[in-house]
Amino acid sequence: MTTGDVPLPPPGSDTPAIHIHVCVTCLRGLPVGAPPPGRDLHEAMRERAQGTSVVVHEVRCLAACDRGCTAIVAMPGKWGWLLGHLGPEKADDLMTYLAAYAASRSGSVMPSRRPASLSDMVLGRFPASLLTEQSS
């Protein structure tokens, strides 16, 4: 799959998988009992990730409720990112971001290289070693 001008690696390539953990309980400011747009974002990302090295996980609550929908992006050896202000309408742009993330050496994608709709999405980052420590 090509997103923007950077291709996403296919599954099983030499490139490690790109993991995105989408909060399925995010309500993005909606009242309790409303259908969570986080669930819709998760489903939209699963559809778009087919045939790519992107692995979509669901997670319940990333504790950034006032900035939902939220997700975490991680890949071995790169910075991991907590992202917010997302929604199912941004799924295509998020795939473009994931392609740039996979292509970057450190996992840092400068704002000028992100789709405009994702300009305010970065809430925080964490070192790649945390991903390795959690996996062992």
C-alpha positions in Angstrom: 0.0 0.0 0.0 1.2 3.5 -0.8 0.2 6.3 1.4 1.2 9.8 0.3 4.6 9.4 -1.3 6.0 6.8 1.1 5.0 3.1 0.8 4.1 1.0 3.8 6.1 -2.2 3.9 4.1 -5.4 3.3 3.6 -8.0 6.0 6.5 -10.4 6.3 9.1 -7.9 4.9 12.4 -7.3 6.6 10.9 -4.2 8.2 9.4 -4.8 11.7 5.7 -4.4 12.2 4.3 -1.0 13.0 2.0 -1.3 16.0 -0.9 1.0 16.7 -2.9 0.6 19.9 -6.2 2.4 19.5 -8.3 3.2 22.6 -11.8 1.8 21.9 -13.4 3.5 24.9 -12.5 7.1 23.9 -15.7 9.2 23.7 -14.0 12.4 22.4 -16.1 14.6 24.6 -19.4 12.8 24.0 -21.7 11.8 26.9 -21.4 8.4 28.6 -23.6 5.9 26.7 -22.8 7.4 23.3 -21.2 5.0 20.8 -17.4 5.5 21.2 -15.7 7.0 18.1 -12.6 5.2 19.4 -14.2 1.9 18.4 -14.9 3.4 14.9 -11.3 4.6 14.6 -10.1 1.1 15.5 -12.3 -0.5 12.8 -11.3 2.1 10.2 -7.6 1.4 10.9 -8.0 -2.4 10.8 -9.6 -2.0 7.3 -6.8 0.2 6.0 -4.0 -1.9 7.6 -4.9 -5.0 5.6 -2.0 -6.0 3.3 0.5 -3.8 5.2 2.9 -4.3 8.1 0.6 -2.2 10.4 -0.8 -4.2 13.3 -3.8 -2.7 14.9 -4.5 -3.5 18.5 -7.4 -2.4 20.7 -6.8 -1.1 24.2 -9.3 0.1 26.8 -8.5 3.6 28.1 -5.2 5.3 27.5 -6.1 7.9 30.2 -6.2 10.8 27.9 -9.9 11.1 27.9 -10.0 14.9 27.4 -7.9 14.4 24.2 -9.7 11.4 22.7 -9.7 9.5 20.4 -6.2 8.4 21.3 -3.7 5.8 20.1 -0.1 4.7 20.7 2.2 4.1 17.8 5.3 2.0 18.4 8.0 0.1 16.5 11.2 -1.6 17.8 14.2 0.8 17.9 12.1 4.0 17.5 10.4 6.5 19.7 6.8 5.5 20.6 4.1 8.1 20.5 0.9 8.8 22.4 -1.4 10.5 19.9 -4.7 12.3 20.5 -7.4 14.4 18.8 -8.0 11.5 16.4 -11.2 10.1 15.0 -12.4 7.7 12.3 -12.4 10.6 9.8 -8.6 10.8 10.1 -7.8 7.2 9.4 -6.4 7.8 5.9 -4.2 10.6 7.2 -3.1 8.4 10.1 -2.0 5.7 7.6 0.0 8.4 5.8 1.6 9.3 9.1 2.4 5.6 9.9 4.2 5.3 6.5 6.4 8.3 7.4 6.9 6.9 10.9 8.1 3.5 9.5 10.4 5.3 7.0 12.0 7.5 9.7 15.2 6.5 11.4 14.2 7.4 14.9 10.4 7.4 14.7 10.3 11.2 14.7 8.1 12.7 12.0 8.3 16.4 11.9 5.0 18.3 11.7 5.8 19.5 8.2 5.8 15.8 7.1 2.5 15.0 8.7 -0.9 15.5 7.1 -2.4 18.9 8.2 -5.3 17.2 10.0 -2.8 15.6 12.4 -0.9 18.8 13.4 -2.1 18.7 17.0 -2.0 14.9 17.6 1.3 14.4 19.5 0.6 14.2 23.3 3.8 12.5 24.3 6.6 10.1 23.5 8.4 7.2 25.1 11.7 5.5 24.4 11.8 2.3 22.3 13.4 0.4 25.2 10.1 0.5 27.0 8.5 -1.5 24.2 11.3 -4.1 24.5 11.1 -4.2 28.3 7.3 -4.8 28.1 7.7 -7.6 25.6 10.2 -9.6 27.5 
